[in-house]
Amino acid sequence: MISFRATEDEVAFANVVKEFAKDRIRKLAREAEVKQKVDEILIAEANELGFLSLELPEEWGGLELPLISQVQIIKELSYGDLGVLQGFTGSGDVGPLFRLQREHSQFQALKERFRSQENPTTAIVDLTNIENMLRHSVSMKKEGNGYRLNGITEPVRLAHFAEELVIFAKDEACNSLIFFLENDQWSVEDGDYRLGLLASGLGKIRFENVPVSKLLAFGKEADNLIKKFQTRHYILQAAKEQGLMEAALDYATEYTATRKAFGQEIAKFQGVSFKIAKMAIETRIVRSLVWDAALKADEETSTAYGSALHALHRAHRSVRFVTDAAVQLLGGHGFIQEFPVEKWMRDAQAQVALYG
């Protein structure tokens, strides 16, 4: 039987994270959005506490925690503010690949930089599935023993801050390939997700006749590696959305319990209480799906990839509903920047667009 009860260590660590999220992340969320960058001191604090190295291998200076522990920590960080969490520099979304390919020769220089606490920023571009191929106007053409990369991507997280890129792509023969680029081989243009995640360094990456000769993986090896990466990646993104949902639910619940209309708290009106209940149900469902997928991924079961897809799909649907409902429950206040729910709704829409 699968247990969804957190261990004592996980509960203790989650409490530390939640205090950091409330006391530091949430208080600086608006400032980060205005500056379109997370404060360097806050990033340093998060790195010092190990929050930026949860997925990194131990020999890289990371914590290398199991996914079931990571999703609980990530959820608490996102509870503070998803936009700030997505703006934290470092390994970013590429962490699972570093974990899976820790001994690859092309990553050894990066490994030493992480070990020395430099925390270099790496972004990832996924061009492998049909939807992404249509979204990203990027071509890979065979040339001699290598390839030439041309085109411009859709907005990518951390693009404006990245020092290295990892790219998943397919060539003209539909062979999957993974390769690694250093930062003198591309340029960045502003992205177009103006609604939310404004501190996450979103940008379109332009490639102009970039030569690619050294591959991390090719063909079936690349397919297998991408699937393993995506399993972990999808679960972590779903956990972030779970944290945002819990934040919106708690805020709307507290607001409706204290705000009065017609002589009573608005939470006592049936329409309000039913909506709060549905928000809570959606949040619980996503939590269960995320934890189930994380446990399966840790055990490397054959159903882990499907569970990860299911968790992310449901999280996408639910996070939009919960954040939109929170804005509605606050009425006119829901659209005022003094209240965080309008930002959370915008961040949820950008998150789903980015990882849909």
N, C-alpha and C positions, 0 to 999 in steps of 0.2 A: 504494500500500500504506500502511495506517495504521501509524504507529510509536507504540509505547507506551513508548519510552525517554525519560525526562525530560531536559530540557536542563541544561546546567551551571548556569545561573542558577536554574532551578527546584530543582535538587538543593541548591544553596547556601542558598536561602531556606528550603527544607523542613528543612534541618539546624538552622537558627536557630530555626524554629518548634518542632522536636522538643525542643530543649534547654529552651525556655520552657515547653513542655507538661509535661516531666518535672520540672523544677526549681521551677516556680511553680504550674501548674494542679493537678497531681496532689497536691501537698503540701497544698493548701488545699481539696481537694474535700470532705472530711468536714466541715470547718468551715462551708463554704458550705451543705451540706445541713442541718446543725443550725440555722444561722441563717436558712435558706431565702432566702438572698440572697448573691450573689457579692461579695467584698470590693471596695470602691471603688478601693483602690490597685491591685489586680490588673486591674480594668477599665481604669483609667487607663494602666497599663503596656501592656495589649493594644492600646488605642487609639493610644498613642504609636508602637507598632511597626507600625501600619497594619492589624492583624488584624481590626478592626471595620469597615474601609472597603474591603474587597477588591472588592465589587460596585459601590460608589458611583461615579458619574461623576467624572472628573477635575475638572471645573468646580465640583463640590460639595466638593472637597477629598479625594476618594477616589482609590484606585489604579486602578479600572476594569480589573482584570485579566481575561484570557480565562478561560473556565470551566475549561479543562484545567489552568491554573495554580492556580486557586482550589481545585479538588477536592483537590489534593495538599497544600495548606496547611491546609484545613479538616480533612482526614483526620488530620494530625499534631496539630492542636489537640484533636480528639476523642480521640486516643490518650491525651492527658493525662487528660481526663475529659469525657464527653459532658454530664453534668449542669451543669458549670461553663460549658461552651461555650454551652449553651442558656440559661444565665442571664446572659450578657453583654448589657448594655443597648445601645441605639443603634438602628440601622435594622432590626435583627433580620431577620425573614423578608420584610420589605417591600423590601429592597435591590433585587431584580430589577425591581420596578415603578418605583422611582426611576430606575433605569438606562434603562428603556424610555420613561419619560415625563419626562425630565429638564427639559424646557422648559415643562411645563404650568404655567399661571398659578397654580393652587392650591398648587403646591409651592415657589413662589419664596421664601416666608418660611422654610420648612424648609431650602432650599438655602443661604441665608445663615447659618443656625444651624450647619449642618454645616461650612460654610467657616470659621466662627469657632471650630471645635473644641468646640462645645457638646455634640455627640453626643446630640441628643434621641431619646427612645425611642418607637418606633412599633410597634404590633401590627397584625396582619391577621386578619380574620374572613372565612372562605370559606363562603358559603351557596349556592353555585351548583349543585352536583350533587345528585342525588336522595338519596344517602346523607347528605350534609351537611344537606339540608333536613329529613330525618327526625330527625337527631341534634339539630339546633339548633331550639328552639321560638321562632322569630323570624318576624314577619310584616312585609311591605312593602305598604302600601295606598296607592293613588293618591288624592291630595287636591289638587284644583286643578292648579297647575303643578308640584307636587312630590309628595312621599310622606310617610307617617308610619311610623316604625319602632317596633315594640313586641316585647317578649319577652326571653328570656334564652338565651344561647348555652351550648354545652358549653365545657369548659375551653379557654382560649386562652393560648398562650405569651406571656409578658411583660405579661399583662393588668394585674397589680398595679403595674407600673412605667410603663405607657404614658402618654404625653402626647397622642398622636394615634392615631386608628384609620383604617385603610383597610378598606373592606368590599366584598366581592364578593357580589352578591345577584341574585335574580330577583323581578320584580314579579308581580302576580296574572295578568298576561297572558303570563308566562314570558319576558319580555324581560330580558336580562342588563344589569346596571348596576354601575358602580363609583363609590363616593363616599368622601369624606374627612371625618372628624369631629374636632373638638377636644375636649379632655378634660373640659369642663364639661357634656357631653351624655350621660354614661352613669355607671353605678356598677358596682363590681366586688364579687363575692362569691367566697368560697373555692371552688377547684375540687375535684374528687374523685379526682385521680390521686395517691393517697397513697403508692403504691408507689415511684415514682421521679421524677427531674427536679424535685426539691423546691426547687431554687434558681432555677428558671426563671420564677418569677412567675406560675404557672398560676392562672387564675381565670375564673369565669363572668361574662360582661359582660351587664348588664341595661339594656335600653332602655325608657324609659317615655314614649311619645308624642313621640318625637324627630322634629322636622321635617327633611326632606332636600329641598333644592331645587337645590343645585349639584352636578352630576355630573361625574366625571372622564371617563366614557365610557358609552355606551348602545347597546343592540342589538348588531348585528354587529360594530361597532367594539369594544365591550366583550368580545364573545366572542373575537375575535382577540387582543386584549391579554391576556386571562386565559390563553389557551392558551400564548402566548409566555412569560408570567410563570411558569405552572406548569411548563413545560419546564425552566427554569433552577432553579426552586424544588425540584422533585423531585430533580434531580441533586445539588444541594447537601445535601439531607437524606440522600440515599443515601451521599454521601461521609462524612457524620458517622457514619453507622452502620458504614461500612467501618472508620473509625478505632477505634471501640469494639470491633469484632471483632478487629482486630489487637492491641489491648491485652489482651483476654481470652486470645487465642491465645498470645501471648508469655508472659504470666504463668503460664498453665497448663503451657506447655512447660517453662519454667524450674523450676516447682514439681515436676513429675513427674520431671524429670531429676536432682533433688537429694534427693528424698524416697525413703526406702528401706522396703521391706517384704519379709520372708522373705529377707533378705540381699542384695537387689539393688534398683536404682533402679526405681520403679514404672513409669517410662516404658518399660522393657524388657518389661513384660507385654503380650501381644498385644492384649488388649481396650483397654488404655490407648493403645498406639501407634496402633491403628486409629482410635480416636476423635480423637486429635490430628491424624492425617492427614486425616480428614474435615473437621475444623475448618479446617485449612489450605486444603483444596480450596475450601470454601465462601467463605473470605476472598478467595482468588485470583479466583474467579468474579465476585464482586461488584466487585472492583477493575477487572477487565477491562470489565465492563458499564458502570461509572461513567465510566471513561476514554473508552470508545467513545461514550457518550451526550454527554459533555462536548465531544468533538471535533465531533460532528455538530451540536450546538447552536451552537458557535462558527462553524461553516460555514453555519449556518442551512439545513440540508438538510430535505427534506420528512419525513424519518423521525425527526427529532430528538425530537418529542413522544412517539412510540411507544417509542423507545429509553429516554427518561427514565422513562416509566411502568414499563418492563420492569426497569430498574435498581433503582428504588425497591421494586417488588414483590419482587424477589429479595433485596434488602437486608433488607426486613422479615422475610422468612422465615429468612434466614441469621443475622441478628443475634440472633434469639431462640434459634436452635439453638446457636450458638457460645457465647453467654454462659451458657446453661443447662448446656452441656457442661462449661464451665470450673468452675462450681460443683460439678458431680458429680465432676470429677477431683480436686478438693481435699477431697472427702469431708466430714467434719464441719467442717473449717476453712472450707469454702465458705460456710457460713452465719454465720461470725463476722465482726464488723465490723472486726477488725484486718486482715482481708484484703479487698481492694477488689472481688473478683469478685461478692460478693453485691449490692453497690451497682450494679455494671454490669448485672447481670441485671435488677434492678428498673428501672433507667434504660431498658434496652432495651424492656421491656414498656410503659413509659409512652410512649416514643418512637413505638412502633408504634401504640398507641392514639391518640396525638395526630395522627399523620400518615397513618393507615391509609386 
